[in-house]
Amino acid sequence: MSKRHNDLWQASITVIPGGVNSPVRAFRKVGGTPVFIDHARGCRLFDCDGKEYIDYVLSWGPLILGHAHPSVLSAIRQACEKGTSFGAPTAQEALFAQMIVESVPSIEKVRLVSSGTEAAMTAIRLARGYTGRDDIIKFEGCYHGHSDSLLVKAGSGAATLGVPDSLGVPADFARHTLTLPYNDTDAFLQTIQQKHQTIACVIVEPVAANMGVVPPEDGFLQTLREACTTYGVLLIFDEVITGFRLGLGGAQAHYGVMPDLTTLGKIIGGGMPIGAVGGRAKIMDHLAPDGGVYQAGTLSGNPVAVAAGIATLKILSEQNPYEALNRLSGNLADGLRDITQKLSIPSYLTRVGSMMSLFFSEQPVRDFQDVLKTDADRYRRYFHAMLNKGIYLAPSPYEATFLSTAHTEEDIERTLTAAEESLRGL
Ligand SMILES: *Cc1c(COP(=O)(O)O)cnc(C)c1O
């Protein structure tokens, strides 16, 4: 650790809880202290000592065009010149909403908020207001932001009432959240058949990406859709990560399964704080001021964030980089698979488009319990070896690896060389 890094860390932990403004940045899952970033460009991060890294975190998903994309920066600069917030409608908000509605098949109307957390919280409230029911179903290992109803883990045994996953979440809230294993259609069908009368919605990451990447098995999303339709329960796809990552239409277009409500965030803000909730007009019109479900935000639809979002979505729709991203990502995944095989390291690689996870696991990983059985200590050593070699992976075995359009074949080659050296040395 350099003196500068040490000084920054000491200063941070003195005045910021845990030294960070979001817990997973603190390196607690891998040990050590976080890298302090000075600036970034393309797929490269530069730390406070000038050391360079190839970045596979990309601000936890948003930066599909890489850091500091010239068109996005220029849009942000131009927006700033016109004023940073008005608290009144702008032409850009309507344009941005139009772009989202045209891209995401199930969205007819969309409301902008300032984070993914807010989007999920709003979607849940809307579902409860629309159906007049209080309970919700979520899946273990899926993350939907840190609002009270969603920071809930499974009680003992499947299909029991949820218990708070954080101090400060009242048990009275948590008991309205039922938590089920991801990819377990039987447990889901049993629960919804028994309890549908009190269930407002099912919320799911259509590709789980907050326990590492865990793809939905064939039929899982379709089963959710069919049962929700049968019982008048709303299906919410939390596409905060998958939206505009798996294609312009997100996971719903990729898998051909349409939710009633969709939450977006991350990529649609082009690196600025934003979130969105959208869906069928009939449901969305229940939001205030037309409907009785209250939702608001001083900085909602912020012109600078919207400008960054428009610039990002414009590039994505004009250049349609998804096939190229998929190829690049496939090369990284194939390379990692080959290396782990050659070195006889038990591993299981999951990938959907430009997001993937290398799990150090003896067995396939299809839900959160499988994720917990993976070798976290091997990941810790792998992470630090890679960091040393200038490859910035997520500082947790339970997070995704993301690619951007700024990564090149050469970056992938360098990464694979580093991975082979790192894994050989463990
Ligand atoms: C990141 C994330 C959120 C929360 O978004 P924030 O902007 O961090 O509040 C919600 N859902 C999913 C699937 C996410 O990955």
The ligand as an ORCA input file, in Angstrom:
! r2SCAN-3c Opt
* xyz 0 1
  C     -28.104     -2.302     -8.614
  C     -29.426     -2.954     -8.544
  C     -30.518     -2.364     -7.898
  C     -30.381     -1.115     -7.075
  O     -30.028     -0.018     -7.849
  P     -29.335      1.251     -7.109
  O     -29.231      2.250     -8.210
  O     -28.043      0.757     -6.588
  O     -30.263      1.667     -6.038
  C     -31.749     -2.970     -7.996
  N     -31.909     -4.110     -8.676
  C     -30.890     -4.719     -9.309
  C     -31.144     -5.970    -10.081
  C     -29.613     -4.171     -9.234
  O     -28.592     -4.813     -9.806
*
